[in-house]
Amino acid sequence: MTEPLRWAVIGTGGIARDFAGDLRLSGSGELVAVGSRTAARAEAFAAEVGAPRSYGDQAAMLAADDIDAVYVATPHPAHHAGALAAIEAGKAVLVEKPFTINRGEAEELVAAAKARGVFLMEAMWTRFLPHMVRIRELLAEGRLGDVRLVVAEHGVWFRHDPVHRMFDPDLGGGALLDLGVYPISFLSMVLGTPSTVTASTQFGDTGVDGQTSVVTGYAGGRQGVATSSMEAFLPNRASIAGVDARIDIEPWWYRATSFTLTARNGAVERYEFDVPGNGLRFQAEEVARCVRAGLTESPVLTLRETVEIMGTMDEVRAQAGLRYPGE
């Protein structure tokens, strides 16, 4: 019997809580420690999620011999430092999306992981959900024919609060990095790295983007459209349209859900999936699978693709004039 991967989590926010809960649904890993900037916060979070140990000292946690992998779930600007420390400690590392603030930081993490010979992956958990696995299979089988257009949106309304992380430039706030990374990554999964990027951005009063829409271009005239908003509650649908058929993923497409394949002749195929929990356990299982196989990156979401996705978002921000403190 294969021993479970022993995890530590850096960060105590909602996504860290969801990950800890979903890890209990998986036989591939177990949570052994949590870390935060303060010992009191770490201790309280450990009690909440059932972790046996807590640390207010990140270096002490990373020095522990019984930790195999680290999930970095801090606010965006802290991803680089937390991940780099874990890499240097020789741990396998899963970094919450967006991977970093910009492409330069992403390239630094990739170079460090390659030099150290440790596993590294972006926690784009949607990529590993069962319905996404089946969609990639259908695409590989050529069921849609030549894919011409991919459309995805992620819009969640946030009450205006200048001190909330979504509105705070110092925390990498705004729609693009937090919400837009989902549809942009989806476009990348289906169409690859774009040759052209055209963006339209609307700013809020704190200096971060409230809404951003992106049109991406590819060889042969293929297109992608990614929309993100923290001002509008969108249907959150996604579709992949080919010359022979179309896939429509139901609302909240980036969560565990179902989809329909509709052929040009009107024939319909329905794909339904029942997934307990929040769907985050599948990325943990991918990390465990790769580590046990001696891999230093996932073939499902390669480090090169993650870097290219950060590059696409850099281009969007460059067109909008959106910069974060310290860049």
Secondary structure, DSSP 8 states (H G I E B T S, - for coil): ----EEEEEE--SHHHHHHHHHHTT-SSEEEEEEE-SSHHHHHHHHHHHT-SEEES-HHHHHT-TT--EEEE-S-GGGHHHHHHHHHHTT-EEEEESSSSSSHHHHHHHHHHHHHHT--EEEE-GGGGSHHHHHHHHHHHTTTT-SEEEEEEEEE------TTSGGG-GGGT-SHIIIIIHHHHHHHHHHH-S-SEEEEEEEE-TTSSEEEEEEEEE-GGG-EEEEEEESSS-----EEEEESSEEEEE-SSTTSS--EEEEETTS-EEEE-----TTSTHHHHHHHHHHHHTT-SS-SSS-HHHHHHHHHHHHHHHHHHT---TT-
